[in-house]
Amino acid sequence: MAIKAVLFDLFGTLTEATDIENIIIEKFELKKGAHAKLNQAICGQKFDGWRKYLDGVVEAAGIEKSPANREKMRGVVRDCFEKACKGVFPEAKRVLGELRKAGFKLGLVSEVTPMGRKILRETGLGRFFHEVILSYEVGLTKKGPKIYHECVERLGVKPEEIVMVGNSMQWDIMMAKEATGGKIRGILISRDRKQGAGNIGCAVVGSIAEVTKELGECRLTIK
C-alpha cells in the first residue's frame, strides 16, 4: 500500500537528543530508578501552568517542594530548550521540505517538556508539519500505545499508509507498530544497521539525510 504520511520523532531524529531525566537525576543526586517517574512527570503530565507542572516534576523526583528546587527544575527545562534549538541537524529542514513538496502528509510526535511548541517556533521546524502531537498537551507518553492512536486519528490516513521515523527502536518503531497491530512501518535512524535485522516493515538509515531516498525507493514491506 502506498505511503501517504510520515510521522517524525523530534529528539535524536530532527535535533540533538537530550535525556532530561538523567540530567535531573545527576543534578539532584537521585537514584537511577527515578527515571520512569520523572519521564511521566516531565513529558506525560498534562500542562496546566508552570508552577503546577514544576511541582509535579519535583514531587516525581522525591525532593522537597521548595521555591529553590522549583527554580532549579525550571533551569534544567530552559537549558534543554536551548540545546534543542541549537542542535537541529543540518539536513532536517531539507528532508522535511522535500517530503512535504512530494505530497506526503507530515506529522510530529514527541515526548517533550512544555517548551515543545516554542522549540518548533524558534527552530522553524513547526512550519513543515500538518499535525503535531506533543506529550504534555495530550497527557500521554510513548511508553503506551494511546499516543500513536492519537497520531493515526489526527493524520487521517490508515496506519498501513504511515511510516514512523525515529531514533528509538523500542519507543518510536516498535511501540508504533504494536499500537497498530504491526501496520505502521518504520525507518530507524541508527549507526547500527543490524538493529533492524529481521524486523519486517522497518528500514535502518544512518542519518535523517537518508530518509528521503529510503521513502523514494519504497523498500519498506509489510508482513
N, C-alpha and C positions, 0 to 999 in steps of 0.2 A: 504494500500500500504506500502511496506517495506521502512524503513528509510535508506537512503544511505549517508546522510550528516548531520553534526551537526554544527550549527553556534553559536559561543560564543560571548557574550559581554566581555569587559575587566574589567572595574572598578566596584567593588562591586560584581563581578562574579568570576574572577580569582585572582584579587588583591584588596586591600582596595580602597574603593570609596573616591574620593577627589572632592568636589564641588568647583572647582577653581573659578567659577563665584562669589560665596558667599565670598570666601577669598578676591577677588579683591574688592567687594562691601564693605567689612569691612575695608580693608587697606586704601582705598581711600575715605571712608565715603560717599558712593554713596547711592542713593535710591534703594530699593528692585526692583523697576520696571526696573532697568538696566539689570536684569538677562538675558532676552531674547536676547537683542542686544549683550551682552557680549558673550553669547553662540555661536551666529553666527560668531562673530569675532574670538573667541578663537578656535573653533572647525570647523566651516564651511567655514572659509576663506581659500581659496586655497593657500598653502605656496609658496612664491616667494621671499625668502630671509628674514633673521631675522629682518632687520630694517623695511622693508615694513610691515611685519607681526605685529611687536610690535606697529608700528604707527597705524595700523588698530585697535588693541585692545585698545590703548589709546584713539583713536577717538570714539570708541564704548562706552567707559567709560565716555565720555563727559568732559575730562580733557585736560589740555594743553599738546601739543606735545613738550615736552622738553626732553633733554638727561636724566635728573633725573627721570622723570616719565617712560621713556622707560626702564631704568635700573631697576627701581623698579618692573616693569612688568616682566622683564626677571628673576628677583629673584623669583617671585611667580611661574613662569613656572618651574624654576630649583628646587624649593622646592617640588613642586608636583611630579616632575620626581623622586626625591629621595625617597619620600614617597611611590610611586608606586613600585619602585624597592625593597624596604624593606618589602612591605606589601603583597607579594604573599601568598595566602592561602596555608597551608601545603599540602592539598590533591590535589591541582590543577594539578600539573605535573603528579601525578599518574593517575588521571582520564583521562587526555588528552592522556597519553601513552597507557592506556588500550583501549580507544576508537579507537585510530589510529591502534593499533595492531589487533583489531577486524574487521578492514576493513572499518570503517567509513571515509568519506572524511571530514576533519575538516576545518572550516572557522572561521575567527575572524572579527567582525565589531565593530568599536569603535569610539565614539566621543572623540577626544584626541588632545592635542597640537602637534606641530611639533617635540616633543620628543618621539613620539609614536614608531617609529622603534627602537630607542635607548633603550626604555623600554623593548621591546621584545628581543633585543640582550642581554642586561645586565641581565635580569632575566632568560634567557634561554627558555622562553615561545615560542618564534618565531619558533623554530625548529619543533614544533608539527603541525603547520598549513600548509595546502595545499594552501589556499588562505587567504590573509589579506587585508581588506578594511578599510582604516583609513580616517576619515572625512576630515582632512586637505589636503589629497592627491587628493581626488575626488571633494572637494569643496561642500560637502553635509553633513547635519546632520540627526539625527534620527527623527527630527521634521516633516519630509515629507517622502513619500514612495520611492523616487528615489534611495536612498542608498540601500534599500532592493532589488530593481530591479537589481542593480549592483551586489549584493551578489548572487542572483539566477543565473545570467548570468555567473559569474565567477566560481561558483561551478559546473555548467554544468549538473545539475540534475533538475528534476521537483520540483516545490515548495512543492507539497504534499509529497516529499521524504526528506524534510528538517525539522529538529527540531531546533528551536531557544532557546538558553539557556541564560537567563539574570536575573537581579535583579529588573528591572522596568517593571511593568505590562503595563504601558502606552506606553513607548518608545521602549522597547525590544520585548514584546509579542504582544500587540495589534496593534502597527504600522506595524510590520512584517506581521501579519495576514491581516490587512487592505490592505497592499500593494499587497497582492497575492490573494485577494478575499477569505480570510479565509483558504487558503490551507496549509500555513506553520503552523506546530504545535509548541507548546511551552512548555518549562519547566521553571517555575518561581522559583527563589531562594528567599525564604522569610520565616521568622519565623511565619508569619501569614498564616496558612493553608487555611483560609477562603477566601483569595484573589482570588483563582482560582475557587471558587464555581460557578457553572452554566456556566463556560466558556468551551465550547466544544473544545477539542483539546488542552487543557492546563492542565499540572500537576503542583503541587507545592511541592517543596522539601525544607528541612531546610538548606542545605549547598551543596557546589559543590561535596562533597564526595558521595552524594546520586544519582548523575546524572547517573552513570554507571548502577546502579541497575534499575533505572527507565526506561532507554532505553532497558535494557535486558529483562524486563518483558513486554515490548510493551503494556503498558496500555493506551497509547495515542490513541484516536479515532477521526475520522473526522465526522462532522455532515453529 
